[in-house]
């Protein structure tokens, strides 16, 4: 994808009516030529963007005593392993799942996490995921992981041929938005069997604006 073309489209998107709140840029990528009914064709991966998207991601840590102090200082919520039984209540578990973007788990606590929260976090794609670095040893540096997750995007094309995600706020420098778009696009290409041939369209829009196609 051409950087200049993306910048051109970004400028067109900005020409829309001004709103009395700070809008977000949404990137929409539609794919084709994949049979998503076959699990081997389904795509799901995490990618780290070069720049912050301007929206804080809330992170919950589920840990043992080794990481308790660190998690309480850094994460938005800390759940100790021995507190997990209360989350067998589905209503409490669902509320927790809605509230947080990512869940970090200490590796030796994962079996308990799976037993108590798996049926709620699993279908929502929020189980602590090793591919995102969210299953950690008792010696982990949670500050570095927390900062990394703020720029991490999950790309999922499992049941839908369309993927949409926020790539920044309208007051961010154009360069940041363009680099974030290219980063997601290029990462997705590497996961598509026929790369560009599997891309149907790429569009950019502001929250309340119309999508503009990036050729």
C-alpha positions as a printed Julia matrix, in Angstrom:
215×3 Matrix{Float64}:
   0.0     0.0    0.0
   1.29    3.41  -0.99
   2.06    5.82   1.88
   1.2     8.88  -0.21
  -2.19    7.39  -1.16
  -3.02    6.77   2.5
  -2.09   10.35   3.37
  -4.28   11.6    0.5
  -7.27    9.62   1.77
  -6.63   10.78   5.33
  -6.9    14.39   4.16
 -10.2    13.62   2.38
 -11.58   11.98   5.52
 -10.68   15.1    7.54
 -12.71   17.29   5.17
 -15.99   15.95   6.62
 -18.23   17.99   8.97
 -16.62   18.97  12.28
 -18.14   17.47  15.42
 -18.17   18.79  18.97
 -16.16   15.83  20.24
 -12.85   14.22  19.37
 -13.55   11.58  16.73
 -11.53    8.42  16.09
 -10.14    7.1   12.82
 -11.49    3.65  11.99
  -9.7     1.38   9.53
 -11.88   -1.19   7.74
 -10.35   -4.05   5.75
 -12.55   -6.41   3.74
 -11.11   -9.7    2.47
 -12.15  -12.12  -0.29
 -11.26  -15.54  -1.66
 -11.22  -17.28   1.73
 -13.57  -19.98   2.95
 -13.86  -19.03   6.62
 -15.93  -22.12   7.33
 -12.64  -23.99   7.19
 -10.68  -23.42  10.42
  -7.41  -23.47   8.45
  -8.52  -20.32   6.59
  -9.49  -18.4    9.72
  -7.14  -15.61  10.73
  -6.4   -14.3   14.2
  -3.24  -12.59  15.4
  -1.93   -9.73  17.52
   0.17   -6.91  16.14
   1.9    -4.02  17.87
   1.39   -0.58  16.31
   4.19    1.98  16.07
   2.05    4.69  17.7
  -0.54    5.0   20.44
  -4.17    4.99  19.25
  -5.25    7.6   21.8
  -7.58    5.3   23.71
  -6.41    3.7   26.95
  -6.85   -0.06  27.1
  -7.95   -1.43  30.45
  -5.94   -4.4   31.65
  -6.75   -6.91  34.37
  -4.03   -9.09  35.92
  -4.79  -12.48  37.47
  -1.74  -13.42  39.52
  -0.2   -15.26  42.43
   1.65  -13.65  45.37
   4.86  -13.25  43.31
   3.31  -10.59  41.03
   0.71   -9.14  43.41
   2.61   -5.94  44.32
   3.65   -5.2   40.72
   0.16   -5.85  39.33
  -1.5    -3.6   41.92
   0.82   -0.73  40.99
   0.59   -1.11  37.21
  -2.63   -2.8   36.07
  -6.18   -1.46  36.24
  -7.39   -4.39  38.32
  -5.64   -7.23  40.14
  -7.27  -10.55  40.97
  -5.38  -13.0   43.15
  -5.6   -16.71  42.39
  -7.46  -17.43  45.63
 -10.08  -14.79  44.74
 -11.05  -16.59  41.52
 -13.86  -18.76  43.0
 -16.18  -15.74  43.21
 -16.0   -15.46  39.39
 -17.79  -18.79  38.99
 -20.87  -16.54  39.26
 -21.56  -15.93  35.55
 -23.02  -12.46  36.15
 -19.86  -11.27  37.94
 -17.66  -12.91  35.28
 -19.56  -11.24  32.42
 -19.27   -7.82  34.07
 -15.5    -8.38  34.38
 -15.22   -9.42  30.7
 -17.06   -6.27  29.56
 -14.87   -3.98  31.63
 -11.41   -5.0   30.37
  -9.68   -5.13  26.99
  -6.9    -7.55  27.94
  -6.38  -10.12  30.67
  -2.89  -11.04  31.88
  -2.41  -14.29  33.81
   0.53  -15.71  35.73
   1.35  -19.02  34.0
   0.9   -21.25  37.05
  -2.53  -19.67  37.69
  -3.82  -20.36  34.14
  -5.53  -23.69  34.97
  -7.65  -21.88  37.6
  -8.37  -19.04  35.17
  -9.55  -21.53  32.54
 -11.75  -23.36  35.05
 -13.47  -20.25  36.44
 -13.43  -17.7   33.6
 -12.89  -19.78  30.46
 -16.58  -20.15  29.57
 -17.03  -16.35  29.69
 -13.69  -15.01  28.39
 -13.21  -17.73  25.76
 -16.21  -16.92  23.5
 -15.35  -13.2   23.74
 -11.75  -13.81  22.63
 -10.42  -12.39  25.92
  -8.68  -15.36  27.53
  -5.07  -14.5   28.48
  -3.27  -15.24  25.24
   0.4   -16.31  25.04
   0.59  -14.88  21.48
  -0.07  -11.42  22.91
   2.41  -12.05  25.73
  -0.44  -12.23  28.26
   0.57  -15.49  29.96
   3.58  -14.55  32.07
   6.12  -16.14  34.4
   6.21  -15.13  38.1
   9.28  -12.98  37.31
   7.6   -10.94  34.54
   8.02   -7.19  34.05
   4.38   -6.09  33.99
   5.19   -2.45  33.27
   6.74   -3.29  29.89
   3.85   -5.62  29.05
   1.25   -3.02  30.05
   2.88   -0.42  27.78
   3.1    -2.91  24.9
  -0.59   -3.85  25.2
  -1.6    -0.18  24.91
  -0.37   -0.35  21.28
  -1.5    -3.92  20.57
  -4.35   -4.67  18.16
  -6.06   -8.02  17.73
  -6.88   -8.8   14.1
  -9.62  -11.43  13.77
 -11.19  -12.78  10.58
 -12.84  -15.96  11.8
 -16.56  -15.48  11.19
 -16.61  -12.23   9.22
 -14.87  -11.13   6.02
 -14.53   -7.62   7.42
 -12.16   -6.33  10.08
 -12.48   -2.91  11.73
 -10.26   -1.22  14.31
  -9.4     2.16  15.74
  -6.04    3.52  14.5
  -5.94    6.88  16.33
  -7.75   10.06  17.27
  -8.32   13.0   14.92
  -5.93   15.26  16.85
  -3.01   12.84  16.32
  -0.31   13.75  13.76
  -1.12   12.46  10.25
   2.13   10.5   10.23
   1.01    8.48  13.29
  -2.29    7.51  11.66
  -0.64    6.58   8.35
   2.05    4.45  10.03
  -0.56    2.63  12.16
  -2.66    1.88   9.06
   0.34    0.55   7.11
   1.44   -1.52  10.1
  -1.92   -3.33  10.35
  -2.26   -3.74   6.57
   1.23   -5.21   6.14
   0.8    -7.53   9.13
  -2.47   -8.84   7.67
  -0.89   -9.42   4.24
   1.59  -11.85   5.81
  -1.31  -13.92   7.19
  -3.28  -14.09   3.92
  -2.52  -17.05   1.62
  -2.53  -14.9   -1.54
  -1.62  -11.61   0.13
  -2.95   -8.62  -1.91
  -5.23  -10.87  -3.98
  -7.18  -11.65  -0.8
  -7.82   -7.95  -0.1
 -11.21   -6.8   -1.38
 -11.08   -3.21  -0.09
  -9.47   -0.94   2.49
 -11.41    2.03   3.87
 -10.83    4.81   6.37
 -13.45    6.84   8.23
 -13.96    9.11  11.18
 -16.45    8.0   13.87
 -19.35    9.99  12.37
 -18.03   10.24   8.82
 -18.43    8.28   5.63
 -15.85    5.63   4.71
 -13.33    6.65   2.02
 -11.67    3.91   0.0
  -7.89    3.64  -0.08
  -7.01    2.44  -3.57
